[in-house]
Amino acid sequence: MEEAKGLVKHMLLARFKDEVQSEEIDQLIKGYANLVNLVEPMKSFEWGRAVSIENLHQGFTHIFESIFESTEGVAEYIAHPAHVEFANLFLFHLDKVLLIDYKPTTLRS
Amino acid sequence: MEEAKGLVKHMLLARFKDEVQSEEIDQLIKGYANLVNLVEPMKSFEWGRAVSIENLHQGFTHIFESIFESTEGVAEYIAHPAHVEFANLFLFHLDKVLLIDYKPTTLRS
């Protein structure tokens, strides 16, 4: 079964600490989104709040998806000073985090 | 901060049991993909293996993304007999599962 070459989706699942105010969360999301303007290999950003109805989301409250052209692009992003600075701030506000990267494949049946 | 109306991404993170062979995994992925043909509100399907380099993926090995037009569409999918039958088979082969739905928003900064 073939996997897509290239494109990598970088998914972050987060749960903010209870004491983090919604205005702070908004600011953190804006900071995350702004990385697209600062880190060349980061091609897009989207986010959403969990709206799960099956209760299998293990307490995560937000999802963030960013897309990179390659796994090398993800590595460059992780090491980029703008990301390092943001990640330190962002992670400080989280209770839980899960990060998973994948190369999306659309299976034709 | 506005969230998108409508469109819902349904993300499933999975870790297959160690004894599940790769051919079985391929068949399960084909079965998952085929739900697009059987469940009307399911609009798309993609999957990928975890290629994470940060080691914050908590042992999950595969991600599946399906897109629905609404949260009602997700509810219809969950209750659909074709999904129920597939989910029973699929979950039997998993060690770990995490399901999270969100309405993607692209933030403009």
Backbone of each chain as ProteinMPNN parsed JSONL, in Angstrom:
{"seq_chain_A": "MEEAKGLVKHMLLARFKDEVQSEEIDQLIKGYANLVNLVEPMKSFEWGRAVSIENLHQGFTHIFESIFESTEGVAEYIAHPAHVEFANLFLFHLDKVLLIDYKPTTLRS", "coords_chain_A": {"N_chain_A": [[0.853, -1.187, 0.0], [0.702, 2.084, -0.986], [2.232, 5.046, 0.283], [1.749, 8.575, 0.448], [4.166, 10.631, -1.093], [6.225, 13.215, 0.195], [4.258, 15.752, 1.219], [3.441, 16.508, 4.588], [1.352, 16.164, 7.357], [1.065, 17.779, 10.384], [-0.061, 17.199, 13.393], [-1.408, 18.538, 16.309], [-2.665, 17.824, 19.41], [-4.301, 19.272, 22.104], [-4.734, 20.085, 25.562], [-5.713, 22.733, 27.398], [-4.506, 24.2, 30.461], [-6.656, 24.441, 33.314], [-6.745, 26.97, 34.46], [-6.143, 28.757, 32.484], [-7.204, 31.535, 30.744], [-9.848, 32.297, 28.376], [-9.226, 34.4, 26.684], [-6.463, 34.376, 26.743], [-6.022, 31.927, 25.545], [-6.981, 32.498, 22.979], [-5.015, 34.345, 22.197], [-2.759, 32.722, 22.205], [-3.422, 30.948, 20.163], [-3.439, 32.695, 18.012], [-0.733, 33.329, 17.992], [0.331, 30.845, 17.323], [-0.772, 30.501, 14.767], [0.553, 32.55, 13.488], [3.069, 31.574, 13.06], [3.181, 30.534, 10.53], [3.878, 32.696, 8.986], [6.471, 33.067, 9.692], [8.05, 30.823, 9.546], [9.427, 29.21, 7.004], [9.05, 26.529, 5.782], [6.553, 25.809, 6.785], [3.412, 25.46, 5.662], [0.644, 25.795, 5.97], [-2.04, 26.42, 8.31], [-4.484, 25.338, 10.579], [-7.145, 25.2, 12.999], [-9.212, 23.885, 15.65], [-11.866, 23.533, 18.075], [-12.476, 20.682, 20.132], [-15.255, 18.783, 19.242], [-16.331, 16.411, 19.853], [-18.518, 13.604, 20.001], [-18.372, 11.065, 20.867], [-16.912, 10.642, 23.091], [-14.275, 9.675, 23.227], [-12.028, 11.149, 23.237], [-10.19, 11.628, 25.153], [-9.899, 13.836, 26.829], [-8.683, 15.924, 25.451], [-8.91, 19.243, 24.189], [-8.535, 20.957, 22.068], [-7.53, 21.044, 18.622], [-4.805, 21.283, 16.393], [-3.718, 21.757, 13.142], [-0.992, 21.658, 11.038], [0.63, 22.037, 7.904], [3.301, 20.673, 6.088], [5.899, 20.598, 3.596], [7.535, 18.417, 3.604], [9.151, 15.827, 5.599], [11.6, 16.774, 6.33], [11.089, 19.469, 6.308], [9.433, 19.672, 8.548], [11.285, 19.082, 10.529], [12.99, 21.266, 10.249], [11.246, 23.296, 11.018], [10.775, 22.566, 13.718], [13.231, 23.107, 14.851], [13.461, 25.798, 14.429], [14.057, 29.107, 15.567], [11.808, 30.833, 16.034], [9.734, 29.027, 16.319], [10.671, 27.539, 18.519], [10.651, 29.453, 20.552], [7.903, 30.093, 20.604], [6.811, 27.553, 21.172], [7.743, 26.989, 23.748], [6.327, 28.872, 25.274], [3.683, 28.144, 24.64], [3.462, 25.42, 25.41], [3.746, 25.676, 28.124], [1.252, 26.478, 28.939], [-0.311, 24.263, 28.734], [-2.029, 21.308, 29.805], [-2.009, 18.796, 28.745], [-0.556, 17.214, 25.938], [-0.384, 16.015, 22.616], [1.403, 14.979, 19.856], [1.453, 14.287, 16.468], [2.64, 13.211, 13.372], [1.898, 12.74, 9.911], [1.908, 11.32, 6.607], [-0.456, 12.074, 4.427], [-2.599, 9.812, 2.741], [-4.835, 9.176, 0.163], [-6.958, 6.646, -0.158], [-7.979, 4.786, -2.866], [-10.777, 2.89, -3.558]], "CA_chain_A": [[0.0, 0.0, 0.0], [1.576, 3.251, -1.172], [1.997, 6.265, 1.048], [2.062, 9.785, -0.305], [5.477, 11.254, -0.937], [6.203, 14.659, 0.406], [3.363, 16.431, 2.167], [3.314, 15.972, 5.945], [0.447, 16.857, 8.271], [1.61, 17.833, 11.739], [-1.264, 17.382, 14.205], [-1.176, 18.721, 17.736], [-3.854, 17.779, 20.258], [-3.948, 20.001, 23.318], [-5.685, 20.449, 26.613], [-5.178, 23.864, 28.16], [-4.694, 24.165, 31.913], [-7.954, 25.002, 33.706], [-6.663, 28.385, 34.843], [-5.855, 29.607, 31.327], [-8.416, 32.246, 30.33], [-10.129, 32.128, 26.945], [-8.488, 35.445, 25.936], [-5.084, 33.884, 26.612], [-6.062, 30.863, 24.534], [-7.076, 33.175, 21.678], [-3.703, 34.919, 21.875], [-1.846, 31.613, 21.885], [-3.79, 30.434, 18.834], [-2.932, 33.684, 17.043], [0.72, 33.135, 17.928], [0.563, 29.596, 16.575], [-1.09, 30.777, 13.361], [1.542, 33.477, 12.944], [4.29, 30.848, 12.68], [3.155, 30.373, 9.062], [4.571, 33.852, 8.407], [7.843, 33.147, 10.199], [8.792, 29.58, 9.302], [9.185, 29.003, 5.571], [8.472, 25.236, 5.376], [5.176, 25.636, 7.301], [2.612, 25.938, 4.527], [-0.729, 26.158, 6.333], [-2.42, 26.229, 9.717], [-5.887, 25.426, 10.964], [-7.378, 24.719, 14.36], [-10.609, 23.774, 16.044], [-12.154, 22.945, 19.384], [-13.049, 19.342, 20.064], [-16.724, 18.717, 19.28], [-16.537, 14.963, 19.788], [-19.713, 13.099, 20.675], [-18.177, 9.669, 21.257], [-16.173, 10.635, 24.364], [-13.026, 8.921, 23.116], [-10.998, 12.132, 22.906], [-9.208, 11.609, 26.239], [-9.759, 15.117, 27.496], [-8.119, 16.99, 24.618], [-9.941, 20.255, 23.931], [-8.233, 21.693, 20.833], [-6.65, 20.409, 17.635], [-4.094, 22.184, 15.493], [-3.123, 21.054, 12.003], [-0.178, 22.44, 10.116], [1.08, 21.211, 6.783], [4.681, 20.901, 5.654], [6.181, 19.959, 2.31], [8.354, 17.211, 3.769], [9.561, 15.6, 6.987], [12.726, 17.692, 6.565], [10.461, 20.757, 6.624], [8.995, 19.6, 9.951], [12.502, 19.161, 11.357], [13.442, 22.665, 10.188], [10.269, 24.025, 11.847], [10.976, 22.26, 15.142], [14.48, 23.749, 15.286], [13.439, 27.23, 14.109], [13.955, 29.921, 16.799], [10.447, 31.353, 16.239], [8.954, 27.901, 16.844], [11.164, 27.189, 19.86], [10.147, 30.468, 21.483], [6.46, 29.918, 20.749], [6.503, 26.255, 21.786], [7.978, 27.107, 25.193], [5.185, 29.615, 25.831], [2.459, 27.377, 24.408], [3.457, 24.192, 26.227], [3.589, 26.099, 29.516], [-0.178, 26.652, 29.199], [-1.033, 23.012, 28.457], [-2.077, 20.172, 30.72], [-1.765, 17.579, 27.97], [-0.265, 17.455, 24.523], [-0.054, 14.86, 21.782], [1.838, 15.45, 18.549], [1.625, 13.167, 15.553], [2.836, 13.614, 11.978], [1.654, 11.657, 8.949], [1.83, 11.666, 5.184], [-1.8, 11.624, 4.078], [-2.859, 9.026, 1.546], [-6.24, 8.944, -0.124], [-7.067, 5.314, -0.729], [-9.084, 4.586, -3.829], [-11.218, 1.498, -3.403]], "C_chain_A": [[0.894, 1.244, 0.0], [1.229, 4.382, -0.203], [2.411, 7.455, 0.182], [3.511, 10.193, -0.059], [5.262, 12.708, -0.533], [5.351, 15.121, 1.563], [3.213, 15.732, 3.529], [2.324, 16.816, 6.735], [0.966, 16.675, 9.688], [0.423, 18.193, 12.643], [-0.864, 17.533, 15.673], [-2.519, 18.712, 18.452], [-3.46, 18.376, 21.601], [-5.101, 20.026, 24.305], [-5.052, 21.577, 27.407], [-5.409, 23.648, 29.655], [-5.987, 24.895, 32.265], [-7.878, 26.509, 33.949], [-6.365, 29.316, 33.663], [-7.167, 30.206, 30.812], [-8.605, 32.145, 28.819], [-9.42, 33.196, 26.105], [-7.03, 35.026, 25.74], [-5.013, 32.791, 25.541], [-6.132, 31.478, 23.136], [-5.718, 33.738, 21.252], [-2.704, 33.83, 21.493], [-2.155, 31.053, 20.495], [-3.308, 31.399, 17.746], [-1.418, 33.551, 16.873], [1.094, 31.9, 17.137], [0.357, 29.852, 15.083], [-0.012, 31.635, 12.708], [2.85, 32.789, 12.557], [4.349, 30.604, 11.17], [3.934, 31.503, 8.382], [6.065, 33.89, 8.736], [8.705, 31.948, 9.808], [8.458, 29.094, 7.889], [8.552, 27.645, 5.237], [7.067, 24.963, 5.911], [4.217, 26.289, 6.314], [1.204, 26.345, 4.89], [-0.978, 25.831, 7.793], [-3.93, 26.26, 9.823], [-6.036, 24.873, 12.367], [-8.877, 24.558, 14.582], [-10.711, 23.255, 17.46], [-12.745, 21.561, 19.186], [-14.567, 19.426, 20.177], [-17.151, 17.25, 19.257], [-17.793, 14.558, 20.546], [-19.523, 11.673, 21.184], [-17.427, 9.518, 22.578], [-14.958, 9.699, 24.344], [-11.868, 9.867, 22.827], [-10.044, 12.401, 24.073], [-8.887, 12.997, 26.795], [-9.133, 16.223, 26.676], [-9.232, 17.953, 24.209], [-9.751, 20.986, 22.601], [-7.349, 20.83, 19.926], [-6.058, 21.48, 16.735], [-3.482, 21.342, 14.377], [-2.247, 22.027, 11.234], [0.411, 21.496, 9.085], [2.458, 21.671, 6.322], [4.921, 20.14, 4.355], [6.916, 18.638, 2.449], [8.649, 17.013, 5.253], [10.766, 16.492, 7.33], [12.195, 19.081, 6.94], [9.97, 20.796, 8.065], [10.201, 19.762, 10.878], [13.03, 20.598, 11.41], [12.565, 23.559, 11.074], [10.565, 23.823, 13.328], [12.2, 23.006, 15.689], [14.467, 25.261, 15.127], [13.258, 28.064, 15.394], [12.545, 30.444, 17.073], [9.543, 30.253, 16.796], [9.378, 27.566, 18.274], [10.605, 28.163, 20.893], [8.65, 30.292, 21.717], [6.132, 28.639, 21.509], [6.699, 26.303, 23.293], [6.801, 27.793, 25.893], [3.918, 28.761, 25.79], [2.38, 26.178, 25.36], [3.273, 24.512, 27.711], [2.116, 26.188, 29.912], [-0.989, 25.372, 29.046], [-0.925, 22.022, 29.609], [-1.622, 18.899, 30.019], [-1.439, 17.981, 26.553], [0.052, 16.131, 23.848], [0.279, 15.412, 20.404], [2.031, 14.243, 17.654], [1.664, 13.688, 14.124], [2.482, 12.437, 11.071], [1.629, 12.224, 7.538], [0.491, 11.164, 4.671], [-1.873, 10.909, 2.732], [-4.364, 8.916, 1.372], [-6.327, 7.6, -0.82], [-8.232, 5.274, -1.69], [-9.491, 3.123, -3.766], [-11.895, 1.027, -4.697]], "O_chain_A": [[1.733, 1.42, 0.883], [0.057, 4.629, 0.083], [3.285, 7.359, -0.68], [4.008, 10.104, 1.063], [4.258, 13.332, -0.876], [5.681, 14.908, 2.73], [2.904, 14.543, 3.609], [2.442, 18.041, 6.778], [1.263, 15.564, 10.125], [-0.036, 19.335, 12.658], [-0.077, 16.746, 16.2], [-3.405, 19.504, 18.132], [-2.421, 18.034, 22.166], [-6.274, 19.994, 23.932], [-3.994, 21.409, 28.013], [-6.375, 23.003, 30.062], [-6.368, 25.854, 31.594], [-8.833, 27.236, 33.676], [-6.339, 30.535, 33.83], [-8.11, 29.484, 30.489], [-7.646, 31.935, 28.076], [-9.054, 32.943, 24.957], [-6.438, 35.291, 24.694], [-4.075, 32.738, 24.745], [-5.434, 31.04, 22.221], [-5.323, 33.621, 20.092], [-1.904, 34.001, 20.572], [-1.24, 30.722, 19.74], [-2.83, 30.973, 16.695], [-0.892, 33.647, 15.765], [2.058, 31.907, 16.372], [1.185, 29.48, 14.251], [0.299, 31.471, 11.528], [3.65, 33.353, 11.811], [5.433, 30.483, 10.598], [4.564, 31.3, 7.344], [6.824, 34.65, 8.134], [9.931, 32.045, 9.746], [7.35, 28.629, 7.623], [7.591, 27.609, 4.468], [6.45, 23.971, 5.522], [4.21, 27.508, 6.149], [0.609, 27.166, 4.191], [-0.237, 25.075, 8.422], [-4.582, 27.114, 9.222], [-5.16, 24.164, 12.864], [-9.694, 25.039, 13.797], [-9.79, 22.629, 17.984], [-13.43, 21.301, 18.196], [-15.098, 20.058, 21.089], [-18.197, 16.901, 18.71], [-18.093, 15.106, 21.607], [-20.401, 11.128, 21.853], [-17.316, 8.418, 23.119], [-14.663, 9.022, 25.329], [-10.856, 9.466, 22.253], [-9.194, 13.289, 23.996], [-7.752, 13.284, 27.178], [-9.051, 17.359, 27.145], [-10.354, 17.534, 23.92], [-10.697, 21.568, 22.069], [-6.549, 20.016, 20.386], [-6.723, 22.449, 16.368], [-2.812, 20.342, 14.636], [-2.704, 23.095, 10.827], [0.657, 20.32, 9.354], [2.739, 22.862, 6.187], [4.233, 19.163, 4.056], [6.923, 17.827, 1.522], [8.427, 17.912, 6.065], [10.93, 16.911, 8.476], [12.773, 19.776, 7.776], [10.075, 21.825, 8.732], [10.145, 20.48, 11.876], [13.457, 21.082, 12.458], [13.055, 24.444, 11.776], [10.602, 24.781, 14.099], [12.206, 23.47, 16.83], [15.359, 25.943, 15.631], [12.395, 27.751, 16.214], [12.126, 30.495, 18.229], [8.69, 30.515, 17.643], [8.531, 27.337, 19.138], [10.147, 27.76, 21.963], [8.175, 30.332, 22.852], [5.271, 28.641, 22.389], [5.91, 25.723, 24.039], [6.345, 27.359, 26.951], [3.182, 28.667, 26.772], [1.366, 25.957, 26.023], [2.712, 23.713, 28.461], [1.769, 25.998, 31.078], [-2.209, 25.384, 29.206], [0.101, 21.911, 30.281], [-0.951, 18.048, 30.602], [-1.97, 18.96, 26.03], [0.675, 15.247, 24.435], [-0.471, 16.216, 19.85], [2.699, 13.282, 18.036], [0.831, 14.499, 13.719], [2.732, 11.282, 11.415], [1.373, 13.406, 7.307], [0.309, 9.959, 4.496], [-1.292, 11.341, 1.736], [-5.085, 8.601, 2.319], [-5.831, 7.432, -1.934], [-9.342, 5.685, -1.354], [-8.656, 2.229, -3.902], [-12.34, -0.118, -4.78]]}, "seq_chain_B": "MEEAKGLVKHMLLARFKDEVQSEEIDQLIKGYANLVNLVEPMKSFEWGRAVSIENLHQGFTHIFESIFESTEGVAEYIAHPAHVEFANLFLFHLDKVLLIDYKPTTLRS", "coords_chain_B": {"N_chain_B": [[-13.504, 34.609, 18.958], [-14.108, 33.183, 15.884], [-15.571, 30.073, 14.941], [-15.507, 27.669, 12.294], [-18.515, 27.107, 10.568], [-20.44, 24.171, 10.061], [-18.609, 21.99, 8.231], [-16.936, 19.141, 9.506], [-14.111, 17.621, 10.842], [-13.15, 14.373, 11.449], [-11.121, 12.714, 13.395], [-9.14, 9.872, 13.81], [-6.954, 8.252, 15.866], [-4.792, 5.53, 15.979], [-3.454, 2.512, 17.39], [-2.35, -0.469, 16.294], [-2.777, -3.849, 17.43], [0.067, -5.806, 18.397], [0.15, -8.345, 17.216], [-1.25, -8.163, 14.878], [-1.121, -8.608, 11.46], [0.586, -7.027, 8.662], [-0.808, -7.285, 6.264], [-3.402, -7.686, 7.147], [-3.832, -5.234, 8.323], [-3.752, -3.604, 6.05], [-6.104, -4.545, 4.794], [-8.032, -3.764, 6.65], [-7.751, -0.995, 6.505], [-8.612, -0.596, 3.887], [-11.264, -1.369, 4.231], [-12.124, 0.639, 5.934], [-11.798, 2.891, 4.303], [-13.71, 2.268, 2.399], [-16.087, 2.896, 3.593], [-16.811, 5.426, 2.827], [-18.21, 5.014, 0.509], [-20.504, 3.908, 1.429], [-21.749, 5.3, 3.456], [-23.584, 8.058, 3.499], [-23.242, 10.797, 4.586], [-20.474, 10.873, 4.992], [-17.787, 12.335, 3.619], [-15.142, 12.266, 2.746], [-11.982, 10.524, 2.931], [-8.856, 9.899, 4.407], [-5.6, 8.594, 5.194], [-2.689, 7.81, 7.176], [0.582, 6.639, 8.136], [2.167, 7.126, 11.298], [4.796, 9.408, 11.321], [6.307, 10.696, 13.104], [8.801, 12.745, 14.606], [9.255, 13.797, 17.042], [8.595, 12.271, 19.176], [6.264, 12.467, 20.727], [3.946, 11.164, 20.316], [2.69, 9.206, 21.682], [2.617, 6.457, 21.19], [0.805, 5.91, 19.172], [0.196, 4.644, 15.907], [-1.023, 4.997, 13.46], [-3.022, 7.324, 11.591], [-6.287, 8.427, 10.839], [-8.338, 10.341, 8.822], [-11.526, 11.558, 8.399], [-14.051, 13.384, 6.671], [-16.937, 15.265, 7.343], [-20.124, 16.772, 6.624], [-21.37, 18.011, 8.716], [-21.936, 18.081, 12.325], [-24.179, 16.577, 12.81], [-24.063, 14.86, 10.675], [-21.859, 13.316, 11.409], [-22.949, 12.007, 13.615], [-24.933, 10.512, 12.353], [-23.331, 8.832, 10.816], [-21.973, 7.417, 12.869], [-24.04, 5.896, 13.895], [-24.737, 4.374, 11.738], [-25.405, 1.232, 10.184], [-23.381, 0.049, 8.552], [-21.083, 1.327, 9.441], [-21.11, 0.587, 12.149], [-20.741, -2.175, 12.004], [-18.222, -2.278, 10.752], [-16.691, -0.848, 12.638], [-16.734, -2.473, 14.909], [-15.184, -4.663, 14.051], [-12.781, -3.339, 13.416], [-11.968, -2.046, 15.822], [-11.467, -4.241, 17.384], [-8.984, -5.026, 16.558], [-7.263, -3.196, 17.577], [-4.944, -1.774, 19.895], [-4.926, 0.689, 21.089], [-6.924, 3.597, 20.941], [-7.916, 6.811, 19.825], [-10.285, 9.279, 19.426], [-11.251, 12.211, 17.856], [-13.155, 15.039, 17.107], [-13.404, 17.976, 15.1], [-14.191, 21.352, 14.102], [-12.717, 22.744, 11.497], [-10.896, 25.772, 11.47], [-9.469, 28.393, 9.713], [-7.196, 30.58, 10.709], [-6.77, 33.964, 10.122], [-4.079, 36.082, 10.252]], "CA_chain_B": [[-12.874, 33.935, 17.81], [-15.133, 32.424, 15.164], [-15.275, 28.737, 14.436], [-16.184, 27.38, 11.035], [-19.791, 26.396, 10.6], [-20.536, 23.05, 9.119], [-17.574, 20.967, 8.064], [-16.341, 18.524, 10.691], [-13.075, 16.605, 10.634], [-13.267, 13.263, 12.405], [-9.767, 12.156, 13.409], [-8.966, 8.665, 14.621], [-5.563, 7.815, 16.076], [-4.861, 4.105, 16.298], [-2.292, 1.646, 17.488], [-2.769, -1.845, 16.079], [-2.168, -4.858, 18.303], [1.331, -6.299, 17.837], [-0.017, -9.576, 16.441], [-1.981, -7.914, 13.622], [-0.195, -8.613, 10.326], [0.435, -5.833, 7.824], [-1.866, -7.544, 5.271], [-4.675, -7.436, 7.834], [-3.955, -3.773, 8.475], [-4.144, -3.103, 4.723], [-7.522, -4.86, 4.564], [-8.831, -2.91, 7.545], [-7.737, 0.367, 5.955], [-9.527, -0.614, 2.721], [-12.629, -1.395, 4.759], [-12.413, 1.984, 6.464], [-11.95, 3.767, 3.133], [-14.936, 1.915, 1.678], [-17.262, 3.497, 4.258], [-17.2, 6.615, 2.041], [-19.194, 4.572, -0.485], [-21.665, 3.301, 2.094], [-22.349, 6.213, 4.445], [-23.75, 9.268, 2.697], [-22.632, 12.043, 5.104], [-18.999, 10.799, 5.026], [-17.447, 12.956, 2.341], [-13.791, 11.949, 2.291], [-11.188, 9.666, 3.815], [-7.43, 9.753, 4.152], [-4.919, 7.942, 6.318], [-1.234, 7.788, 7.086], [1.326, 6.11, 9.285], [2.869, 8.146, 12.065], [6.199, 9.622, 10.945], [6.686, 11.734, 14.062], [10.192, 12.742, 15.043], [9.36, 14.428, 18.36], [8.264, 11.25, 20.166], [5.146, 12.877, 21.589], [2.732, 10.599, 19.69], [2.086, 8.292, 22.657], [2.516, 5.091, 20.703], [-0.12, 5.738, 18.048], [0.948, 4.286, 14.699], [-1.779, 5.371, 12.261], [-4.063, 8.352, 11.713], [-7.345, 8.389, 9.832], [-9.151, 11.562, 8.816], [-12.685, 11.604, 7.506], [-14.694, 14.696, 6.718], [-18.396, 15.247, 7.317], [-20.667, 18.11, 6.392], [-21.925, 18.579, 9.947], [-21.9, 17.163, 13.474], [-25.289, 15.64, 12.617], [-23.553, 13.844, 9.746], [-21.014, 12.396, 12.194], [-23.861, 11.187, 14.425], [-25.561, 9.562, 11.415], [-22.264, 7.874, 10.502], [-21.703, 6.554, 14.025], [-25.176, 4.981, 14.063], [-25.004, 3.649, 10.487], [-25.051, -0.191, 10.323], [-22.094, -0.264, 7.899], [-20.04, 1.802, 10.357], [-21.135, -0.221, 13.383], [-20.129, -3.469, 11.685], [-16.791, -2.064, 10.536], [-16.041, -0.383, 13.874], [-16.534, -3.633, 15.786], [-14.041, -5.405, 13.509], [-11.587, -2.502, 13.468], [-11.566, -1.824, 17.218], [-10.969, -5.523, 17.887], [-7.575, -5.149, 16.167], [-6.5, -2.061, 18.116], [-4.473, -1.665, 21.274], [-5.225, 2.039, 21.571], [-7.645, 4.433, 19.984], [-8.317, 8.147, 20.263], [-11.153, 9.868, 18.407], [-11.531, 13.617, 18.173], [-13.795, 15.766, 16.007], [-13.323, 19.434, 15.216], [-14.593, 22.169, 12.95], [-11.481, 23.48, 11.204], [-10.903, 27.214, 11.239], [-8.193, 28.944, 9.281], [-7.091, 31.909, 11.315], [-5.969, 34.933, 9.366], [-3.43, 36.967, 11.233]], "C_chain_B": [[-13.881, 32.99, 17.157], [-14.668, 31.008, 14.827], [-16.056, 28.526, 13.151], [-17.534, 26.73, 11.324], [-19.656, 25.168, 9.704], [-19.452, 22.016, 9.23], [-16.945, 20.463, 9.361], [-15.281, 17.511, 10.27], [-13.116, 15.624, 11.799], [-11.925, 12.526, 12.349], [-9.735, 10.929, 14.312], [-7.48, 8.334, 14.673], [-5.612, 6.379, 16.57], [-3.478, 3.527, 16.528], [-2.806, 0.217, 17.344], [-2.078, -2.766, 17.086], [-0.929, -5.431, 17.615], [1.131, -7.499, 16.915], [-0.761, -9.364, 15.129], [-0.968, -7.762, 12.483], [-0.455, -7.405, 9.422], [-0.63, -6.032, 6.737], [-3.246, -7.306, 5.888], [-4.905, -5.929, 7.99], [-4.381, -3.157, 7.146], [-5.631, -3.345, 4.459], [-8.425, -3.98, 5.427], [-8.883, -1.478, 7.014], [-8.642, 0.449, 4.727], [-10.984, -0.612, 3.161], [-13.059, -0.038, 5.279], [-12.684, 2.932, 5.292], [-13.28, 3.523, 2.43], [-16.19, 2.482, 2.326], [-17.737, 4.756, 3.52], [-18.282, 6.25, 1.022], [-20.514, 4.122, 0.136], [-22.431, 4.273, 2.994], [-22.392, 7.606, 3.826], [-23.068, 10.507, 3.279], [-21.109, 12.029, 5.212], [-18.484, 11.223, 3.656], [-16.048, 12.61, 1.841], [-13.073, 11.134, 3.354], [-9.73, 9.777, 3.42], [-6.797, 9.123, 5.382], [-3.418, 8.102, 6.122], [-0.641, 7.116, 8.311], [2.022, 7.26, 9.998], [4.324, 8.208, 11.616], [6.808, 10.676, 11.872], [8.151, 11.608, 14.46], [10.343, 13.295, 16.458], [9.072, 13.462, 19.504], [7.248, 11.724, 21.2], [3.843, 12.296, 21.05], [2.136, 9.451, 20.496], [1.768, 6.913, 22.075], [1.524, 4.872, 19.577], [0.694, 5.536, 16.765], [0.268, 4.745, 13.412], [-2.769, 6.49, 12.602], [-5.025, 8.209, 10.554], [-8.143, 9.676, 9.954], [-10.33, 11.349, 7.891], [-13.412, 12.912, 7.736], [-16.196, 14.542, 6.515], [-18.905, 16.667, 7.142], [-21.145, 18.792, 7.67], [-21.736, 17.599, 11.097], [-23.052, 16.156, 13.376], [-24.86, 14.509, 11.679], [-22.661, 12.829, 10.462], [-21.91, 11.454, 13.01], [-24.532, 10.111, 13.556], [-24.579, 8.448, 11.051], [-22.054, 6.895, 11.648], [-22.798, 5.497, 14.184], [-25.412, 4.096, 12.846], [-24.562, 2.18, 10.618], [-23.704, -0.553, 9.686], [-20.928, 0.181, 8.778], [-19.965, 0.932, 11.603], [-20.429, -1.555, 13.139], [-18.616, -3.306, 11.505], [-16.078, -1.712, 11.839], [-15.784, -1.545, 14.834], [-15.313, -4.437, 15.358], [-12.735, -4.634, 13.734], [-11.066, -2.377, 14.901], [-10.996, -3.094, 17.839], [-9.463, -5.667, 17.617], [-6.672, -4.071, 16.775], [-6.134, -2.258, 19.58], [-4.942, -0.367, 21.914], [-6.01, 2.764, 20.507], [-7.966, 5.776, 20.635], [-9.112, 8.748, 19.115], [-11.439, 11.295, 18.793], [-12.06, 14.308, 16.922], [-13.569, 17.257, 16.2], [-13.783, 20.089, 13.93], [-13.41, 23.054, 12.603], [-11.723, 24.947, 10.887], [-9.521, 27.629, 10.771], [-8.121, 30.365, 9.796], [-6.259, 32.798, 10.413], [-5.381, 35.93, 10.352], [-3.075, 38.293, 10.58]], "O_chain_B": [[-14.432, 32.105, 17.813], [-13.509, 30.789, 14.473], [-17.116, 29.117, 12.942], [-17.657, 25.901, 12.226], [-18.882, 25.135, 8.747], [-19.384, 21.261, 10.2], [-16.487, 21.243, 10.196], [-15.539, 16.645, 9.434], [-13.117, 16.01, 12.968], [-11.632, 11.813, 11.389], [-10.24, 10.952, 15.435], [-6.835, 8.159, 13.639], [-6.383, 6.05, 17.471], [-2.483, 3.973, 15.957], [-3.595, -0.254, 18.164], [-0.96, -2.506, 17.531], [-0.886, -5.528, 16.388], [1.863, -7.655, 15.937], [-0.889, -10.301, 14.341], [-0.081, -6.91, 12.531], [-1.548, -6.839, 9.41], [-1.283, -5.071, 6.329], [-4.147, -6.788, 5.228], [-6.015, -5.428, 7.814], [-5.26, -2.295, 7.108], [-6.331, -2.462, 3.964], [-9.465, -3.511, 4.966], [-9.926, -0.826, 7.065], [-9.355, 1.435, 4.54], [-11.83, 0.049, 2.559], [-14.2, 0.385, 5.094], [-13.666, 3.675, 5.29], [-13.903, 4.457, 1.925], [-17.242, 2.547, 1.69], [-18.914, 5.11, 3.579], [-19.155, 7.06, 0.708], [-21.519, 3.975, -0.56], [-23.618, 4.083, 3.257], [-21.358, 8.251, 3.652], [-22.376, 11.213, 2.545], [-20.506, 13.064, 5.495], [-18.72, 10.545, 2.657], [-15.794, 12.657, 0.638], [-13.494, 11.065, 4.508], [-9.4, 9.751, 2.235], [-7.379, 9.118, 6.466], [-2.947, 8.479, 5.049], [-1.265, 7.034, 9.368], [2.416, 8.245, 9.373], [5.002, 7.184, 11.541], [7.693, 11.437, 11.483], [8.67, 10.505, 14.628], [11.439, 13.266, 17.018], [9.281, 13.797, 20.67], [7.36, 11.421, 22.388], [2.767, 12.846, 21.285], [1.191, 8.799, 20.051], [0.769, 6.291, 22.434], [1.408, 3.756, 19.071], [1.732, 6.166, 16.564], [0.925, 4.866, 12.379], [-3.275, 6.589, 13.72], [-4.626, 7.906, 9.43], [-8.569, 10.057, 11.044], [-10.152, 10.998, 6.725], [-13.399, 13.473, 8.831], [-16.659, 13.802, 5.647], [-18.218, 17.636, 7.465], [-21.307, 20.012, 7.702], [-21.417, 16.43, 10.879], [-22.914, 15.012, 13.81], [-25.244, 13.354, 11.863], [-22.7, 11.636, 10.162], [-21.655, 10.252, 13.081], [-24.678, 8.961, 13.969], [-24.947, 7.276, 10.986], [-21.966, 5.686, 11.43], [-22.525, 4.356, 14.557], [-26.207, 3.159, 12.913], [-23.465, 1.91, 11.109], [-22.968, -1.376, 10.229], [-19.906, -0.501, 8.853], [-18.876, 0.582, 12.057], [-19.625, -2.005, 13.956], [-17.831, -4.092, 12.035], [-14.99, -2.219, 12.112], [-14.745, -1.596, 15.492], [-14.504, -4.844, 16.192], [-11.731, -5.191, 14.177], [-9.88, -2.577, 15.161], [-10.138, -3.028, 18.719], [-8.758, -6.348, 18.361], [-5.469, -4.04, 16.518], [-6.889, -2.817, 20.375], [-5.299, -0.316, 23.091], [-5.786, 2.569, 19.312], [-8.248, 5.858, 21.831], [-8.668, 8.729, 17.967], [-11.827, 11.57, 19.929], [-11.498, 14.184, 15.834], [-13.544, 17.746, 17.329], [-13.772, 19.499, 12.85], [-13.12, 24.011, 13.321], [-12.632, 25.303, 10.137], [-8.516, 27.252, 11.374], [-8.881, 31.238, 9.377], [-5.166, 32.42, 9.99], [-6.085, 36.531, 11.164], [-2.522, 39.175, 11.236]]}, "name": "protein", "num_of_chains": 2, "seq": "MEEAKGLVKHMLLARFKDEVQSEEIDQLIKGYANLVNLVEPMKSFEWGRAVSIENLHQGFTHIFESIFESTEGVAEYIAHPAHVEFANLFLFHLDKVLLIDYKPTTLRSMEEAKGLVKHMLLARFKDEVQSEEIDQLIKGYANLVNLVEPMKSFEWGRAVSIENLHQGFTHIFESIFESTEGVAEYIAHPAHVEFANLFLFHLDKVLLIDYKPTTLRS"}
